[in-house]
Each structure stands twice: as structure tokens, then as C-alpha cells.
């Protein structure tokens, strides 16, 4: 039986009277790759920022890995790894220094920290760039570093906001290899995208338009419904 890891009930968010997310109901299951698919401005980022506890909803409830994300957002920190759309790490630190810094924030130290950093450098293929300043990395390499930092504390859930936006197709495919490797470790992945081809890598997709979740299903079933199969 599938075990829920995220449960959302009647989630609504308004900004100055404008409804960004409108009464969204959704269950995401442990171990799946769930994708929010929709155009820019559809409400994808607002939704995942509420799941992360970064912004509070206007109304509704969110339970993430047994934690009330509305009332106890701080308790989510150890359970969630979040990779934002824009690069927000320290450009004047090297790749390895960034990983050491964020490891210390999560209380990881000593031999455990060294081992974890080595694992992450290997996972995202950044070993040869470990002493390069983050500000000198290409866009694709910066995204790899951001992914490694999001994973540094071994979260239960990895939340990725448009992680491959602006990256060419070969690099996008490489990132999906990383995501699937992470998912095989039992980590639930929630991802936003506006690329139709990317969404086919997900176990299930939630289609969002104008703040409304209009459909949730597997990629195969959604295509069948769309084409009348």
C-alpha cells in the first residue's frame, strides 16, 4: 500500500487579493517522482514554496512527512531539500567550501561531513571542480552544485523548482539521470517544469493552470485522455 508523504487539503494562496493557488487538494506518495506541469505563472512555484514552509497559505492545510507545514515550518528543515530556480549559493566560495558551509548548518561535521561531500561530488560529477569558485562555474555546473547542496543532509523529500530551465537538452537529460539515481535511494522528488518531455520522467503529473490543479495522473494516462484514447 502506498504511503502518503505530502497531504494537501484546500490549499489557497492570495497575494493582494489575487488568487495564486485556488483550493488545491493533493496527496503525494513516498518514493515517487511527482511533477507539477504548467506554464509560467500557473502557481507551481507558489505551491512548492508553501510545501517547503517558505510562505504561509491564506487557507488550507499541508502535512509533510508527519509535520504540519503551516504551523511548524522550522521542523521541515531536516526533512526537505529545496533547490530554487535561481542560483543562491556563495559565489566567492569554492564548490567544496559551499558544501562544507551548508553541511555545518545542518550539524554535519568531522568524518561524516567529509564522506558525505565526497559522495555528493561523485553523484553530480563535480570532483574535478571541487576547488573552483562557484562564481566561475558554467550555468549547468552551478545547477549541479545547487543540487548537491540540497542533498547534503540526506532529506526525505527533494523539491526542485524548474531545475533544468535554460539548460540545453543534453544537459537536461543528464540532470534527469541524477534525479533518478537519487530517487532510487528512496527519496521522494517533487519537481516543477513547463517542459512536456520532462514530465514523462515522472511517476505522476499534476497539471496546474491559473492556480487550479486540473488533473493528476500518470503521464501515459494523461496523454491517453488528451488524445481521446
C-alpha positions in Angstrom: 0.0 0.0 0.0 1.3 3.4 -1.0 2.2 5.7 2.0 1.4 9.4 1.7 4.3 11.7 2.4 2.6 15.0 1.5 -1.1 15.7 2.1 -2.6 18.9 0.9 -6.2 20.0 1.7 -8.0 23.0 0.2 -4.7 25.0 -0.2 -5.2 28.6 -1.2 -2.8 31.5 -1.5 -3.7 35.1 -2.3 -1.4 38.0 -2.9 -3.1 41.3 -2.5 -6.4 39.8 -3.4 -5.1 37.9 -6.4 -5.6 34.2 -6.2 -2.3 32.4 -7.0 -3.3 28.9 -5.8 -7.0 28.0 -5.5 -8.3 25.3 -3.2 -5.7 22.7 -4.2 -6.1 19.1 -2.9 -3.3 16.6 -3.5 -1.6 13.5 -2.0 2.0 12.7 -2.9 3.3 9.3 -2.1 6.6 8.3 -0.5 9.2 7.3 -3.1 7.5 8.7 -6.2 8.7 11.4 -8.6 5.8 13.9 -8.8 5.8 16.7 -11.3 3.9 19.9 -11.4 3.4 20.8 -15.0 2.2 24.2 -16.2 3.1 27.5 -17.9 4.9 30.3 -16.1 2.6 32.0 -13.6 0.4 28.9 -13.2 1.1 28.6 -9.5 3.7 25.9 -9.4 6.4 27.8 -7.5 3.9 29.2 -5.0 2.6 25.7 -4.3 6.0 24.2 -3.6 7.1 27.2 -1.5 4.1 26.5 0.7 5.0 22.8 0.8 8.5 23.8 2.0 7.1 26.2 4.6 8.7 29.2 3.0 5.4 31.0 2.7 2.2 30.6 4.6 -1.1 29.8 2.8 -4.1 32.0 3.1 -6.1 29.0 4.0 -5.9 25.2 3.9 -3.5 22.6 5.4 -0.3 20.9 4.4 1.2 17.9 6.1 4.7 16.9 5.1 6.3 13.7 6.4 4.2 14.0 9.5 4.8 17.7 10.1 2.3 20.5 9.9 4.0 22.7 7.3 1.8 25.7 8.2 2.3 25.7 12.0 5.7 24.1 12.3 7.7 25.1 9.2 11.0 25.0 11.1 10.6 21.3 11.7 10.6 20.7 8.0 14.2 21.8 7.5 15.7 18.4 8.2 13.2 16.6 6.0 13.3 18.7 2.9 16.0 19.6 0.4 15.0 22.6 -1.7 16.6 23.7 -5.0 15.3 27.1 -6.1 15.0 28.4 -9.6 17.8 31.0 -9.3 21.3 30.2 -8.1 21.6 31.4 -4.5 24.8 29.9 -3.2 28.0 31.7 -2.3 29.9 32.6 -5.5 33.0 33.6 -3.6 33.4 30.2 -2.1 34.6 27.1 -3.9 32.4 24.1 -4.7 33.8 22.2 -1.7 33.6 25.2 0.6 29.9 25.7 -0.2 29.3 22.1 0.6 31.2 22.4 3.9 29.3 25.5 4.9 25.9 24.0 4.3 26.9 20.8 6.0 27.8 22.8 9.1 24.4 24.5 9.0 22.8 21.0 9.3 25.2 19.9 12.1 27.2 17.6 9.9 30.9 17.6 10.9 34.1 15.5 11.1 34.5 12.3 9.1 30.8 12.2 8.4 30.9 15.5 6.6 34.0 14.5 4.5 32.3 11.3 3.5 29.0 13.0 2.5 30.8 15.7 0.5 32.7 13.0 -1.4 29.5 11.1 -2.1 27.8 14.3 -3.5 30.8 15.3 -5.6 30.7 11.9 -7.2 26.9 11.9 -7.6 26.8 15.2 -9.5 30.2 14.8 -11.3 31.9 17.8 -9.7 35.0 16.2 -8.2 37.3 17.9 -10.7 35.7 21.2 -9.9 35.8 21.0 -6.1 38.4 23.8 -5.8 36.7 26.1 -8.4 34.9 29.2 -7.2 31.2 28.8 -7.6 31.0 32.1 -9.4 33.3 30.8 -12.1 31.2 27.7 -12.9 29.0 27.5 -16.0 25.3 27.6 -15.6 24.9 23.8 -15.8 27.7 23.2 -13.2 26.1 25.8 -10.8 22.9 23.8 -11.1 24.8 20.6 -10.2 26.2 22.3 -7.1 22.8 23.6 -6.1 21.5 20.0 -6.3 24.4 18.7 -4.2 23.7 21.3 -1.5 20.0 20.5 -1.5 21.0 16.8 -0.8 23.7 17.5 1.8 21.6 16.5 4.8 20.0 13.4 3.2 16.5 14.7 3.1 13.4 12.5 2.8 12.0 14.8 0.1 13.8 16.7 -2.6 11.9 19.7 -4.0 13.2 21.1 -7.3 11.8 24.3 -8.8 12.4 24.4 -12.6 15.9 22.8 -12.1 16.6 22.5 -15.8 15.2 25.8 -17.0 17.5 27.4 -19.6 19.7 24.3 -19.9 20.1 22.6 -23.3 18.5 19.2 -23.9 21.7 17.0 -23.4 22.3 18.6 -20.0 18.6 18.2 -19.1 18.9 14.5 -19.8 22.0 14.3 -17.6 20.1 16.0 -14.7 17.3 13.5 -15.0 19.9 10.7 -14.7 20.9 12.4 -11.4 17.3 12.7 -10.3 16.5 9.1 -11.0 19.6 7.9 -9.2 18.6 10.0 -6.1 15.0 8.6 -6.3 16.4 5.0 -6.4 17.8 5.7 -2.9 14.1 6.1 -1.7 14.0 9.9 -1.8 10.7 11.4 -2.9 11.1 14.0 -5.6 8.7 16.9 -6.3 9.6 18.9 -9.4 8.1 21.8 -11.3 8.6 22.1 -15.1 7.0 23.5 -18.2 8.7 21.0 -20.4 6.2 18.3 -21.6 9.0 15.9 -22.5 10.5 16.2 -19.0 7.2 15.4 -17.3 7.2 12.0 -18.9 10.0 11.1 -16.5 7.6 11.5 -13.5 5.6 8.7 -11.9 2.6 11.1 -11.8 1.9 14.7 -13.0 -0.2 17.4 -11.6 -1.4 19.9 -14.3 -1.7 23.4 -13.0 -3.4 26.3 -14.8 -4.2 29.7 -13.3 -3.7 28.4 -9.7 -6.0 25.4 -10.2 -4.9 21.8 -10.2 -6.9 20.5 -13.1 -5.7 16.9 -13.4 -3.4 14.4 -11.6 -2.4 11.1 -13.3 0.4 9.2 -14.8 2.0 10.6 -18.0 0.6 7.7 -20.0 -3.0 8.2 -18.8 -2.9 11.9 -19.2 -1.7 11.5 -22.8 -4.4 9.0 -23.4 -7.1 11.3 -22.1 -5.8 14.2 -24.1 -5.9 12.3 -27.3 -9.1 10.5 -26.6 -7.5 7.1 -26.4 
